[in-house]
């Protein structure tokens, strides 16, 4: 009989800890699967919008994740209309799908000045575009990028639930919610 190569998937507390470990690894290692998460929002027409975003901070103790973005991107307007979002991570090496959802606060200006100070010079060009992200342009390179701290925003996501699906030899799925103190509940996969 084949043993499960991922023993952490067998107990709720170990599975929850593994999810946070992999999120934290995504912040620190640009090759980790949780580095580039899929972020889902809802637009003004109530249609889902998904895009890849870079996970910049993951704090298990506060259940908070940070993503950096341009203040003038469509996701910011979407989140100002509806402050809830979902994230998705697929970690093929662990056979683990993680879905998280929560409430998002859009932080700007003096609230993010310390974070902006730590953004590498080479990355600052991602925050400050003329025209604004998503606006029509006449040709593929018909825009300019000049770093602008006034265009820098942090999406601070307070996670309210985590759905973890492990597709090992025997599938296991669990849901963890802030409401139940992150105790967790097994679900049918």
VENZIKA-V551513 format. One record per residue. N is the residue number from 1. RES is the residue in one letter. SS is DSSP state (@ for helix, = for strand, . for the rest). PSI is psi in degrees with one decimal (* if undefined). BURIAL is I if it has 24 or more other ideal C-beta (glycine too) atoms within 12 Angstrom, else O. Layout:
n = {N & N}
res = {RES & RES}
ss = {SS & SS}
psi = {PSI & PSI}
burial = {BURIAL & BURIAL}
This chain:
n = {1 & 2 & 3 & 4 & 5 & 6 & 7 & 8 & 9 & 10 & 11 & 12 & 13 & 14 & 15 & 16 & 17 & 18 & 19 & 20 & 21 & 22 & 23 & 24 & 25 & 26 & 27 & 28 & 29 & 30 & 31 & 32 & 33 & 34 & 35 & 36 & 37 & 38 & 39 & 40 & 41 & 42 & 43 & 44 & 45 & 46 & 47 & 48 & 49 & 50 & 51 & 52 & 53 & 54 & 55 & 56 & 57 & 58 & 59 & 60 & 61 & 62 & 63 & 64 & 65 & 66 & 67 & 68 & 69 & 70 & 71 & 72 & 73 & 74 & 75 & 76 & 77 & 78 & 79 & 80 & 81 & 82 & 83 & 84 & 85 & 86 & 87 & 88 & 89 & 90 & 91 & 92 & 93 & 94 & 95 & 96 & 97 & 98 & 99 & 100 & 101 & 102 & 103 & 104 & 105 & 106 & 107 & 108 & 109 & 110 & 111 & 112 & 113 & 114 & 115 & 116 & 117 & 118 & 119 & 120 & 121 & 122 & 123 & 124 & 125 & 126 & 127 & 128 & 129 & 130 & 131 & 132 & 133 & 134 & 135 & 136 & 137 & 138 & 139 & 140 & 141 & 142 & 143 & 144 & 145 & 146 & 147 & 148 & 149 & 150 & 151 & 152 & 153 & 154 & 155 & 156 & 157 & 158 & 159 & 160 & 161 & 162 & 163 & 164 & 165 & 166 & 167 & 168 & 169 & 170 & 171 & 172 & 173 & 174 & 175 & 176 & 177 & 178 & 179 & 180 & 181 & 182 & 183 & 184 & 185 & 186 & 187 & 188 & 189}
res = {X & X & X & X & X & X & X & X & X & X & X & X & X & X & X & X & X & X & X & X & X & X & X & X & X & X & X & X & X & X & X & X & X & X & X & X & X & X & X & X & X & X & X & X & X & X & X & X & X & X & X & X & X & X & X & X & X & X & X & X & X & X & X & X & X & X & X & X & X & X & X & X & X & X & X & X & X & X & X & X & X & X & X & X & X & X & X & X & X & X & X & X & X & X & X & X & X & X & X & X & X & X & X & X & X & X & X & X & X & X & X & X & X & X & X & X & X & X & X & X & X & X & X & X & X & X & X & X & X & X & X & X & X & X & X & X & X & X & X & X & X & X & X & X & X & X & X & X & X & X & X & X & X & X & X & X & X & X & X & X & X & X & X & X & X & X & X & X & X & X & X & X & X & X & X & X & X & X & X & X & X & X & X & X & X & X & X & X & X}
ss = {. & . & . & . & . & . & @ & @ & @ & @ & . & @ & @ & @ & @ & @ & @ & @ & @ & @ & @ & @ & @ & @ & @ & @ & @ & @ & . & . & . & . & . & . & . & = & = & = & = & = & = & = & . & . & . & . & . & = & = & = & = & = & = & = & = & = & = & = & = & . & . & . & . & = & = & = & = & = & = & = & . & . & . & @ & @ & @ & @ & @ & @ & @ & @ & . & . & = & = & = & = & = & = & = & = & . & . & . & . & = & = & = & = & = & = & = & = & = & = & = & = & . & @ & @ & @ & @ & @ & @ & @ & @ & @ & @ & . & . & @ & @ & @ & @ & @ & @ & . & . & = & = & . & . & . & . & . & . & . & . & . & . & . & . & . & = & = & . & . & . & @ & @ & @ & = & = & = & = & = & = & = & = & = & = & = & = & = & = & = & . & . & . & . & . & = & = & = & = & = & = & @ & @ & @ & . & . & . & . & = & = & = & . & .}
psi = {132.7 & 134.2 & 154.4 & 122.0 & -6.5 & 76.6 & -22.6 & -16.6 & -2.0 & -16.3 & 140.1 & -49.2 & -36.2 & -36.2 & -45.5 & -45.0 & -38.6 & -40.4 & -49.7 & -35.7 & -43.3 & -34.1 & -44.9 & -39.6 & -35.5 & -32.1 & -39.8 & -25.4 & 113.1 & -11.4 & -6.0 & 142.8 & -32.4 & 2.7 & -48.3 & 98.4 & 159.0 & 124.4 & 127.7 & 133.8 & -178.9 & 129.9 & -179.2 & -14.3 & 12.4 & 29.9 & 140.8 & 143.8 & 130.6 & 148.3 & 162.5 & 137.0 & 156.3 & 125.2 & 123.6 & -19.7 & 143.2 & 116.1 & 106.2 & -39.2 & -36.9 & -5.6 & 42.9 & 136.0 & 145.7 & 140.5 & 136.1 & 147.0 & 168.9 & 130.8 & -27.4 & 11.2 & 156.9 & -31.2 & -31.5 & -45.9 & -40.6 & -42.6 & -26.3 & -28.9 & -36.9 & 103.0 & 22.4 & 142.9 & 164.3 & 149.0 & 149.6 & 136.9 & 132.6 & 118.9 & 96.8 & -33.5 & -28.5 & -2.4 & 43.9 & 123.7 & 130.4 & 127.9 & 131.1 & 148.8 & 158.6 & -177.5 & 139.7 & 131.1 & 134.3 & 112.5 & 137.9 & 176.4 & -132.7 & -23.1 & -20.6 & 9.9 & -40.8 & -37.5 & -44.5 & -39.8 & -24.9 & -5.6 & 125.2 & 146.2 & -41.6 & -22.0 & -16.8 & -21.2 & -14.9 & -9.9 & 88.5 & 95.1 & 138.2 & 120.9 & 176.3 & 154.5 & 136.2 & -5.6 & 149.0 & 142.8 & 156.6 & -28.1 & 166.0 & -33.1 & 27.9 & 51.7 & 164.7 & 149.7 & 116.1 & 120.8 & 131.4 & 108.7 & -22.7 & -16.8 & -3.2 & 130.5 & 150.6 & 127.4 & 108.6 & 112.1 & 116.1 & 108.0 & 131.8 & -23.2 & 152.3 & 130.8 & 116.9 & 123.0 & 114.6 & 121.5 & 56.1 & -163.7 & -36.2 & 121.0 & 141.1 & 140.6 & 139.5 & 152.0 & 136.3 & 135.3 & 148.5 & -35.4 & -33.6 & 19.9 & 24.1 & 24.2 & -41.5 & 154.4 & 129.8 & 141.9 & 152.9 & 132.8 & *}
burial = {O & O & O & O & O & I & O & I & I & O & O & I & O & O & I & I & O & I & I & I & I & I & I & O & O & I & I & O & O & O & O & I & I & I & I & I & I & I & I & I & I & I & O & O & O & O & O & O & I & O & I & O & I & I & I & I & I & I & O & O & O & O & I & I & I & I & I & I & I & I & I & I & I & I & I & I & I & I & I & I & O & I & O & I & I & I & I & I & I & I & I & O & O & I & I & I & I & I & I & I & I & I & O & I & I & I & I & I & O & O & O & I & O & O & I & I & O & O & I & O & O & O & O & O & O & I & I & I & I & O & O & O & I & O & O & O & O & O & O & O & O & O & O & O & O & O & O & O & I & O & I & I & I & I & I & I & I & O & I & I & I & I & I & I & I & I & O & I & O & O & O & I & I & I & I & I & O & O & O & O & O & I & O & I & O & O & O & O & O}
